[in-house]
Amino acid sequence: MALPVTESFTFVRAAGSDVVRLGVMAHAKLFDEDDPFLGHVRELVHTLPEVAEKVSHGRPAFYTGKVFCYYGGSLKVDGEWIQHPHAVMILPDADERRALAEDPRVFVPAYLGPSGWLGFDLDEHTDWAEVAELFDMSYRLTAPKRAVTQLDAQA
C-alpha cells in the first residue's frame, strides 16, 4: 500500500554564494488526520500565540518563527528504525532535559536529538496538563519575544 506523499521545501545556499536554490522533496505522509492524539496536540498548541502548522518531512510541525513541536518521531536502534507515531518532539531547557531523560516515556529522537530535542510518547494514560507544560517550555525557547510577551499577558 502506497503512503500519501507530502512536499517539503529544501533551501540550499552554495558556499561563498548569494545564490539560493529552492527544491521540493517528496516525503510520505507519516500521520493520520483522524489520530485522536494528534487532535489533542493540536488543541493544546493552538492555545499559544501565533502558532501555525505545516507538514515537515511527512509529520505535523507546529511553529511560530521556528518549530517548537513535531508530532511523531523515530530513532535508530542497532541499525533498525523504531517509529514513535504517537509522540511529540519538543525542545526542553537544559535543566529540564536532564530530568526528562530519566522518564521511560522519553527518548532521544533521530536527527533532532543531537540539537537537544527529546521525544515524549503519548498513550491513553497521558497527562495532557504535563504535555501542555512541555509545549509551553519548548515554545518559550523558540518563539519570537513578542509572542512570549503575549503568552505571559494571557496568564
N, C-alpha and C positions, 0 to 999 in steps of 0.2 A: 504494500500500500504506500503510495507516494504521499509525502507530507506537503502541506501548502507551503508556498515559498513567499518570503517577505524580502524586501530590499533594504540594504544598509548602504550608506554612503561612505566612501573612503576618500580622505583627502591626503594627497602626497605632495610634499614640497621637496624638490630636488636640492641637494646640498649646494649652498652658495648661490641659490637662485631665488628669484621672486615669483617664479612660475609655480602655480599650484594646479595639479590635475585632479579632477573630480571623477571618481569611478563608482560604479554601482556593483555591489557584490550581493549575490543572492544567498539567503540563509533559509533553512527550513523553519517553519513556524513551530516553536517548541512549547506551546501552551494552548490551552483550551479556553475560549472566551466564557464558557459556562462553568469554569472551575470556581467552586464556592470560596476557596481560599483566596484566589485572585480577587474575587468580589470584595472580600473583607479588606484586603490590602488596598484596593482602590478607594474604598470608603474612608479608610484612615489617612492615606496620603493626601487625598483631596481636601482634607480639613486644613492643610498647611497652605500658606500664601504662595501664589504664583506657580503652583505645581502644574506641570504638563506631562503628558505621557507619549512615548514613542516606542517603536519596536527596534531593538538594537540586537543584532546577532541572533535574531529569532525569538527574543524574550522581551517582555514588557520592561521598560525602563522609565523611572519617574525622576524628573529633573526640574530645576529652576535654571540657573546658569550652567550648572554641572549636574550630572546624575548623582542622586543620593540613595537610590534603591533600585535594584533589579529583582524581578520575580523569576525564580528558577535559577539553578546553577549546577555546577558539576565539579568533580575533582578527579584526579588520576591517581589510582592506587595500583601498584605493581603492574603498570603498563595498561591497565584497563580503566576506561572512563566510567565513573559512577555518577549517575544522574540524581539530582535532588530537585524534582519538578515542583514540589510544594515547599519552597524555601524562599527566603528573602536574603539578598546580599546587601549588607549595609557597611558603612564606614564608621566604626566607633572611634572615640578618642582613645589615646594611648593607655590611660589607666583602666578604662572600661574594657578595652580589648583583652588585657591580661586576665581580668575576671571572667569575661565571657568565654575565653578559650578553654576554661575548665568545665564548661557546661556540655553535657553529652549531646545536646541538640545543635551544637555549634561546630562548624567545620571551616577549614581554610579553602576557599574556592580557587579553582584553576584560574589563571590569568590575573584575577583581581587580588588574590591573597598576598602576593609579594608587595602590593601597594597599601597593605593594611586592612583590606576588606575582610569581612567574615560572612559566612553563610549561617542562617538560622532556620532550622527545619520547622515546619508548621504541621500540626496534626489536630485531631479532634479535641485534644486537651490544651490547645494553645491558649495562653493568657493574652488576649488581644490588647489589654492595657500595657503589658510588658512590650509587646510589639510596637505599640504607638510610641513608647519611650525610646525604643531603638530608632524609629523613623525620625523622631524629634532630634536625637543626638546626631545622626548622620546628616540630616537637613541642615543643622546649625553649622556643621563643618564645611558644607559645600555651597549653601545658598548665598546670594548677594546680601550685603549688610542691610540694605533697605528691607528685604524680605524677612530677615531675622528680627529687625526692629518692629515690623508689622506683626510678626508672630508674638513677640513679647507684649505688644499692646493688646493682643487678644486675650491674654491671660488675666 
